[in-house]
């Protein structure tokens, strides 16, 4: 998954760089490459990245439930002693 994310990111960055490179010569094509790069970054790369980072996490650990609040209070009391 990391390799796929790296390849997609490099392709998006290369596309944006190419868009900025050709923008002075051909404005509309440069803007198209830059716009597609930004769209690819937010609609393709970012959801894959978020899924990759959160797939092995337990969401209940990050929710404020009564058990988690009590656990935080107990840890705080232990640090003060």
Buried (B, 14 or more C-beta within 10 A) or exposed (E): EEEEBEEBBEBBEEBBEBBEEBBEEEEEEBEBBBEBBBEBBEEEBEEBBEEEEEEEEEEEEEEEEEEEEEEEEEEEEEEEE
